[in-house]
Amino acid sequence: MTEMDIHALPRFPLATLPTPLDELPRLSQTLGVRVLMKRDDLTGLALGGNKARKLEFLVADALQKKADVLVTGGGVQSNHIRTTAAAARKAGLDVVGVFFSSPSGGEINGNLLLDEILGARLVYANANINDTERAIQAVCDELRAAGRKPYLIPVGGSTKLGCLAYMLAFQELQEQLRAQKIQPDAMVITTGSCGTHAGILAGVKFFHADIPVHGVTVSRPVEECRARITRLVKETAQFVEHALPLDDADIIVHGEYVGEAYAKITPAARSAIFQLAQLEGIFLDPVYTGKTMAGLIDLVQRRVLKQNATVVFWHTGGIPGLFAFPDDVLGK
Ligand SMILES: Cc1ncc(COP(=O)(O)O)c(C=O)c1O
């Protein structure tokens, strides 16, 4: 496929693009590196975040396949389920969200509140995080048996189509950087289900850039992330019929910022959330971007990211999580 072919693929418009590329002058001064932020928290759909880009391609595919209900899964405060529910509604489809856990204390807040307002059918699988895909499949089987046409979206929308969306997001960033004559030394992103990381890496290769992609895992162990990223880049390469060869050194995943567990805040993430708000008036979230910014700050302090370097931080959203974990955020 040529670049033109890729841009001509079916796409259901959901995101407000391009998202801004902002300078963070006060944080930059504090850290001694120039930090720019790619504002994918501002993609617009139902409070924004990275999933809106992926869903443009996934929903278009669902519509082409004449599906009538989207089925996906995640944690109980999944941003992905909230955004998928909104995308489904915008496309006139039904939606089922499959949770691998139950709401703690039965409270309906944050993303879960938004899921309810969007009228998503919510299923609690009480499964292990790694069994979620099977639970999503079971819901699809049940819907098919009832005469419905489900479209299965794996956790996080991390498929070749999701990666393709982030390949093009990287191209969007590259155009902004070129226009402003900025040559970054590194990008820092959150690595969850790995589609965003893999897509950006695919974009770096496809568009012949040479910018290291530092992923901060917030859930899976590093080796699992590496395997997922390798697989997703390979699938994306096959889909766009373009060699996207990866060296081991291209896959950089930092495992030391996840803390006790997925969705459990760390003191460093808490501190990063307050620092960004008070220096730049920008909110980060406790589950994803707070931990990732804690990673960026530590990588600067450890000189992995050199003084005076230029670093692009991808803000991938997740703000409703702030309202789900107020005690964690406040350190109570
Ligand atoms: C706010 C936020 N940032 C980052 C990610 C991670 O993206 P990915 O699942 O593509 O690795 C997610 C995934 O749910 C998210 O909700």
The ligand as an SDF file (V2000), in Angstrom:
LIG
                    3D

 16 16  0  0  0  0  0  0  0  0999 V2000
   -5.5800    6.9240   29.0050 C   0  0  0  0  0  0  0  0  0  0  0  0
   -4.8980    5.7880   28.3520 C   0  0  0  0  0  0  0  0  0  0  0  0
   -3.6200    5.9260   27.9910 N   0  0  0  0  0  0  0  0  0  0  0  0
   -2.9390    4.9060   27.4130 C   0  0  0  0  0  0  0  0  0  0  0  0
   -3.5320    3.6970   27.1770 C   0  0  0  0  0  0  0  0  0  0  0  0
   -2.7060    2.6070   26.5960 C   0  0  0  0  0  0  0  0  0  0  0  0
   -2.9220    2.4390   25.2250 O   0  0  0  0  0  0  0  0  0  0  0  0
   -2.7350    1.0110   24.5980 P   0  0  0  0  0  0  0  0  0  0  0  0
   -3.7930    0.1320   25.1760 O   0  0  0  0  0  0  0  0  0  0  0  0
   -2.8710    1.2120   23.1330 O   0  0  0  0  0  0  0  0  0  0  0  0
   -1.3740    0.5250   24.9800 O   0  0  0  0  0  0  0  0  0  0  0  0
   -4.8790    3.5050   27.5280 C   0  0  0  0  0  0  0  0  0  0  0  0
   -5.5110    2.1930   27.3040 C   0  0  0  0  0  0  0  0  0  0  0  0
   -6.5530    1.8940   27.7520 O   0  0  0  0  0  0  0  0  0  0  0  0
   -5.5710    4.5810   28.1250 C   0  0  0  0  0  0  0  0  0  0  0  0
   -6.8560    4.4500   28.4820 O   0  0  0  0  0  0  0  0  0  0  0  0
  1  2  1  0
  2  3  1  0
  2 15  2  0
  3  4  2  0
  4  5  1  0
  5  6  1  0
  5 12  2  0
  6  7  1  0
  7  8  1  0
  8  9  2  0
  8 10  1  0
  8 11  1  0
 12 13  1  0
 12 15  1  0
 13 14  2  0
 15 16  1  0
M  END
$$$$
